[in-house]
Amino acid sequence: MIEFEKDPIQNQTAEKLRHLGVEAVVFDLDDTLIYTGEIFTRFINEYVEFVSTASGIKHDILLKRLQELNDEEYLKMGVSPTRWATVIDRLSQEHNNNEIITTNIDILMKIYTTKPRVRPGAKAILKGLKDTGFKIGMVTHAGTDWTERKLTQTGLLDYFDAIEVVDPNGFKTIDHWQKGMDLLGVESKHCLVVGDNLKGDIIPSFTLGAKVIWMPSPWSVYREGVVPEGIVQMNELHGFWDAVQKLE
């Protein structure tokens, strides 16, 4: 019988995590394991380009205001796709109820059907953790249908032992992270959390007593807040292996 040598990086990571008492790793999904922000950027720019050309509204003015309104409605409605109707309606009213603005919202809705790219290293990390005996969970802030679509499109679904989907009309809280850990049957102090949202992922998990690795979000609203002392940061997901070694 042929024995295959195990990946030394995976073994080193597993040894470190076990030394820290970690039994499960819980991930955020959007802009942590997959590139979601770039899909938003793509179709926001596509929408603005089309509307600007058709209406004569200056591109930069339109883009800036659309982003401002989106940020404002996010604070009221969370990540729900329905907020775009309010955003576009407000934008149209500011431009004398311009129908070109309202009738092309379908461009923005492509955000929720487009296949996202998997971040480099994501599958290797998930497989490495699973192969070395760790439970893997997810706490994600999005609609159930959209979450299932993204996980199926990317081939990530089967890596997870438990998935907690947070209502898109609300916000991630400490209760959601606790539920995600409960679904895995692992105490928070025995969990490692990896996410990009400081207030939604990092602070709640840290408060629960979990080990935490923060990969700062491309969205400025997700980087707002005070970073807890001792939080390990990484710039890209493929830096996970090195980040684990920095955990205390």
ABEGO torsion letter per residue (X at the ends): XBBBBBBAAAAAAAAAAAAAGBABBBBBABGAABBAAAAAAAAAAAAAAAAAAAAGBBAAAAAAAAAAAAAAAAAAAEABAAAAAAAAAAAAAAAGGBAAAAAAAAAAAAAAABBBBBBBGAAAAAAAAAAAGBBBBBBBBBBAAAAAAAAAAAGAAAABABBBBBBAABBBBAAAAAAAAAAAGBBAAABBBBBABAAAAAAAAAAAGBBBBBBBBABAAAABEBBBBGBBBBABAAAAAAAAAABX
